[in-house]
Amino acid sequence: MVIRAYHESRGDHHRNVCLIPSSAHGTNPASAVMAGMKVVVTKANDDGNIDVDDLREKAELHKDNLAALMVTYPSTHGVYESAIKTITQLIHDNGGQVYMDGANMNAQVGLTNPGNIGADVCHLNLHKTFAIPHGGGGPGVGPICVAKQLVPFLPGNPLIKTGGEQAITAISAAPFGSALACLISYGYIRMLGVKGLKKSTEVAILNANYIKQRLQGSFETLYSENVVVPLMK
């Protein structure tokens, strides 16, 4: 919705096409449709990566109406997209913005970040990335981080002044999300520190590969020749 508001502020009301890789979690196309966008699915190649040629073809085909790409990094298949910077640049070259699904952010912390790959907006699942249990349907907090051009459109609140100068309407009734989840995440980050956060990411990746290896022969994983990362959906 922030991306849509950005395009509309520039008079690009017609930009409503959202490209989503076939490797995406099902919530991605659902979210795009709820935000008023038309979803166009792009292919994955034999290694589980986004098919860059297919993405380029569809980005250029829809360049006049392209609004965004929704990409999960690492992907839901557990793959670090080797061409991620090429992918984000393709979208920018064709007038779109890049939304990074932060579902697997626990495989990025301390190693890389959304800004490095060229994302314009990402959400952080504090309840999954920073030690909040996700089972049982909650609690959850998903603040978004944006590039400077999207700052004016950050969501507002009808009671408490938050968001940008051209804020979209509130997404959550609570202007700052779950106070409890935010405090636990803050404490987790401060207590671990830079080295501890990086170590947590490395151990999570190692554990995921350990489980994959132990299950080999009984439970095969897709694209197992690639680095498997912890999936937190």
C-alpha positions in Angstrom: 0.0 0.0 0.0 3.0 2.3 0.6 4.3 1.5 -2.8 0.9 2.2 -4.4 0.7 5.5 -2.6 4.1 6.4 -3.9 3.1 5.7 -7.5 -0.1 7.6 -7.1 1.7 10.7 -5.8 3.6 10.7 -9.0 0.4 10.5 -11.1 1.1 6.9 -12.0 -2.3 5.6 -10.9 -2.1 2.9 -13.6 0.9 1.2 -12.0 -0.8 -1.8 -10.5 1.1 -4.9 -11.7 3.1 -6.8 -9.0 5.6 -9.5 -10.2 5.9 -12.4 -7.8 8.2 -15.4 -8.3 6.6 -18.8 -8.3 8.9 -19.7 -5.3 7.1 -17.2 -3.1 5.0 -18.1 -0.1 1.2 -18.0 -0.8 0.7 -15.0 1.4 2.6 -12.9 -1.0 0.2 -12.9 -3.9 -2.7 -12.7 -1.4 -1.2 -9.6 0.1 -0.6 -7.9 -3.3 -4.2 -8.6 -4.3 -5.5 -7.1 -1.0 -3.5 -4.0 -1.7 -5.3 -3.6 -5.1 -2.6 -5.0 -7.4 -2.7 -7.4 -10.3 -0.3 -10.4 -9.8 1.9 -11.7 -12.5 3.9 -14.8 -11.6 7.5 -15.3 -12.8 9.2 -18.6 -13.2 12.0 -20.4 -11.1 14.9 -22.2 -12.8 16.1 -25.7 -12.1 18.3 -24.5 -9.2 15.4 -22.9 -7.4 16.5 -19.3 -8.3 14.3 -16.8 -10.0 14.5 -17.2 -13.7 16.1 -13.8 -14.6 15.2 -14.1 -18.3 11.6 -14.7 -17.6 11.6 -11.9 -15.0 13.2 -9.5 -17.5 10.6 -10.5 -20.2 7.7 -9.8 -17.9 9.1 -6.6 -16.4 9.6 -5.2 -19.9 6.2 -6.4 -21.0 4.5 -4.6 -18.1 6.9 -1.7 -17.8 4.2 0.9 -18.3 2.1 -0.6 -15.5 4.7 -2.2 -13.3 4.3 -1.3 -9.6 6.4 -3.7 -7.7 8.3 -7.0 -7.3 7.6 -9.0 -4.1 10.6 -11.1 -3.4 11.6 -13.3 -0.4 15.3 -13.3 0.3 16.4 -16.0 1.0 13.6 -17.6 -0.9 10.9 -19.8 0.6 12.7 -22.7 -1.0 15.7 -21.8 1.1 17.9 -20.3 -1.6 20.0 -17.2 -1.6 19.2 -15.7 -5.0 22.6 -15.4 -6.7 21.3 -12.7 -9.1 19.4 -10.7 -6.5 21.0 -7.3 -7.4 20.4 -7.9 -11.1 16.8 -8.7 -10.2 16.2 -5.5 -8.2 17.9 -3.3 -10.8 15.6 -4.8 -13.5 12.6 -3.7 -11.6 13.9 -0.2 -11.0 14.8 0.1 -14.6 11.2 -0.6 -15.5 9.7 1.9 -13.1 8.8 -0.5 -10.2 9.7 -0.7 -6.5 11.0 -3.8 -4.7 9.3 -5.2 -1.7 11.3 -7.7 0.2 9.4 -10.2 2.3 11.3 -10.5 5.6 10.1 -14.0 6.5 13.6 -15.4 6.3 15.4 -12.4 7.7 16.9 -14.7 10.4 19.2 -15.9 7.6 20.4 -12.3 6.8 21.0 -10.7 10.2 24.7 -9.9 10.5 25.5 -11.2 7.0 23.7 -9.0 4.7 20.7 -6.6 4.7 17.8 -5.5 2.5 19.5 -2.2 1.5 22.5 -4.2 0.1 20.3 -6.1 -2.3 18.4 -3.0 -3.5 15.1 -3.4 -1.7 12.9 -0.3 -1.3 10.7 -1.7 1.4 10.8 -4.7 3.7 8.9 -5.9 6.7 10.7 -7.3 9.8 8.9 -10.2 11.5 10.1 -9.3 15.0 8.1 -12.3 16.3 10.2 -14.7 14.2 13.5 -13.1 13.6 14.2 -11.9 17.1 13.2 -14.7 19.4 9.4 -14.4 19.7 7.7 -17.8 19.3 5.4 -17.8 16.3 3.3 -20.9 17.1 -0.4 -20.7 18.0 -1.1 -17.7 15.8 0.7 -15.0 17.8 1.9 -12.6 19.0 3.2 -10.9 15.9 4.7 -7.6 15.0 5.8 -6.6 11.4 7.1 -3.1 11.1 8.3 -2.0 7.7 11.5 -0.3 6.8 11.6 1.8 3.7 14.0 3.7 1.4 13.8 7.5 1.6 11.4 8.0 -1.3 8.7 5.9 0.5 9.1 7.7 3.9 6.3 10.2 3.3 3.8 7.4 2.8 4.5 5.4 6.0 1.2 4.5 7.7 -0.5 6.9 10.1 -3.0 6.4 12.9 -6.3 8.2 13.5 -5.6 8.9 17.2 -1.8 9.2 17.6 0.4 11.1 15.1 2.7 8.6 13.4 3.8 8.0 9.8 4.8 10.2 6.9 3.5 13.6 5.7 1.3 11.7 3.1 0.6 8.8 5.3 -1.6 5.9 4.2 -4.4 4.8 6.6 -3.6 2.7 9.6 -2.8 -1.0 8.9 -3.0 -2.0 12.6 -5.1 -0.5 15.3 -2.0 -0.2 17.5 0.2 2.6 16.2 3.4 1.0 17.5 2.5 -2.6 17.2 2.7 -5.0 20.2 4.6 -3.3 23.0 5.5 -6.7 24.5 6.9 -8.2 21.3 8.8 -4.9 20.6 10.5 -4.9 24.0 11.5 -8.5 23.9 13.0 -8.1 20.4 14.8 -4.9 21.6 16.2 -6.8 24.6 17.3 -9.7 22.4 19.2 -7.4 20.0 20.9 -5.4 22.7 21.9 -8.4 24.7 23.3 -10.3 21.8 25.1 -7.4 20.2 26.6 -7.3 16.7 28.7 -10.4 17.2 26.0 -12.4 18.9 23.4 -11.6 16.2 25.8 -12.7 13.5 26.6 -15.9 15.4 22.8 -16.7 15.8 22.4 -16.4 12.0 25.4 -18.7 11.3 24.2 -21.3 13.9 20.6 -21.2 12.4 21.9 -21.9 8.9 24.2 -24.6 10.2 21.3 -26.2 12.1 19.1 -26.2 9.0 21.8 -27.9 7.0 22.3 -30.4 9.8 18.6 -31.3 9.8 18.6 -31.6 6.0 21.6 -34.0 6.2 20.0 -36.1 8.9 16.8 -36.4 6.9 18.5 -37.3 3.7 17.1 -40.5 2.2 13.9 -40.2 4.1 12.8 -36.6 3.4 14.3 -34.9 0.4 14.6 -31.1 0.2 14.1 -29.1 -2.9 17.2 -27.7 -4.6 19.4 -29.5 -1.9 22.6 -28.7 -3.9 22.1 -25.1 -2.8 22.7 -23.7 0.7 19.6 -24.4 2.8 18.6 -21.7 5.2 16.1 -21.9 8.1 12.5 -21.3 7.0 10.4 -19.5 9.5 7.0 -19.4 7.7 
